[in-house]
Amino acid sequence: MKWWEKTPSILSGDYENIYGLTDDVTMSEVVFLIDETSLPLLSNILDLCCGTGRHSIRLAELGYNVIGMDISSDFLQTATEKSSQLGLSNQWIIGDMRDIPFENKFDLVFIMFGAWGFFEEDRENFNVFGAVNQALKMNGHFILDFFNRDWILRHFQPAYWVERKVGYYLERRQFDNLKGRLNTENIFIKRDGQILKWKTSIRAFTFQEIIKLLDQAGFSIYNVYGNLERQSYDLNTPRMLLHAIKKIK
């Protein structure tokens, strides 16, 4: 089993707490998505790699038609419980991001919180863009939230830790120059003494590599930012928010 398949079951209900994904963080990301695309209410949106559904739920509350898709049944169970408690009728589907079971359906597809680049072969990561293109309507929007490889290398930290409300989160990082991958050993020590451990490995694509893959998949680049405040993307921004549009064939 690959790391992205087994990690969600390890994190379970602690996922949002571990990564500091508060309601304020989620709302700021949702506002960015809405403002950047100017989509009217009732637009069809796909939250790809939706995790515990934090973006899908907020968008549904605002009046959008949202489908959340993830490979993890554990994450989707949490998402279902959260949306049901709020009286929402979100649709949640389990699936692989390389094989999206829709065609010409969505006005917006988005991937937030760096949930891309998981696969070992570049062609598999590229296949995600092809699947997204197929799922979008003509001139549909695709927003990819990814990390800035150049910033990571310029400020590389082999170790990192932070205190959360429910415990302490630690990372041990290693950058594989030959494969261009950021490999991380993650540890979360809960206040009750429970220790969670998992690993991640993400292909650290450059901006130039990503826009080339998007072009090949049938997208035009519309905007790129370094943060949610639309700061210019450069060496000083750890984040890459890329807005692409499905080309007219």
Secondary structure, DSSP 8 states (H G I E B T S, - for coil): --HHHHHHHHHGGGHHHHTT--HHHHHHHHHHHHHHH---TT-EEEEET-TT-HHHHHHHHHT-EEEEEES-HHHHHHHHHHHHHTT---EEEE--TTS---SS-EEEEEE-TT----SSSHHHHHHHHHHHHHHEEEEEEEEEEEE-HHHHHHT--SEEEEEETTEEEEEEEEEETTTTEEEEEEEEEETTS-EEEEEEEEE---HHHHHHHHHHTTEEEEEEESSTT--B-STT-SEEEEEEEE---
